[in-house]
Amino acid sequence: MSLVAVADAGPIIHLAEIESLALLAEVDQLYLPEVVYDELEVGGLPDGLDSIEYELVTTTMTCIEDEELDPGEASALAVSKERDAVLLTDDLAAREVAAQTGVEVHGSIGVIALGHSRGRLDRDEAASLMRTLQRETSLFVTDAVVRRGIELLDERGRTT
């Protein structure tokens, strides 16, 4: 099954922090809103971003307005709606707004799980990356979320 996704800055930053940005290559079609790219540029483009295939896009939708979302999150959500794509975000407010608008959402842990399901990582590598994401990045991830991510690895196994 083909996976089309739109990323906001969060998963790109957090996966780069654990040197796992290349896992985004498992997404079949990755869109990156120009607003998100500009946000990343301000903080310094993560190493490895240039080795991932993505398409820079703009959005014409302006109906995604929520004071809790920054421009990158709002833009990524709008592109997800326009292109019927999965939203990749680690932001809780963006996840909530996406759920309210019917957009499927996955975060950095979901990208790691995708790497496992597509055979790029074995179960132990994926579980280790999930724990590293929790311990060594700027992302706040609860123990429960990491446990659930690892349970999903065990439930799904490798489905390639």
C-alpha positions, 0 to 999 in steps of 0.5 A: 500500500502506498503511503502519502504524507505531509510532514510538519517540522516536528518529526523531521527535527526529532528523527534527525536528533536520533540520526534516523531522518532517513526513515522518512524515505519509507514514505512513498510520497512526502510533501513538505509545505514551504512554510515548514521548510522555512521554519526548519531553515531558521533553526538550521536544516537537519543533516540528511534532509537533502538525501530524502525525496520530498516535494515542496508545496504550498497550500491554497486552503485557509480554513485551518485556523486554530490559535494553538497551531503555528503556521507550519502545523496549520499549513501541513494540516491544510496540505494533508486535507487537500491531498488526502494524505497522512499528517506527520506531526508530534504536536498534540494540538495539531493531532487534535485538530487533525482528528476533528477534521478527519485527517489520519495522523502519525508522529515520529514513533509512527515513522519508526514503526513504518520503518519496521513494517517495511523491513528497514528495521528489525523489531529490536532496532525499532524499539531501541529507536523509540526509547532513544527518541524518548530519552535523547530528543527534545520531544516529550514522549511518555512511557505509555506511548513508547510501550504502545509503540513497541506493542504495535511492533509486536502486533504487526510484525513485518508486513512486507 
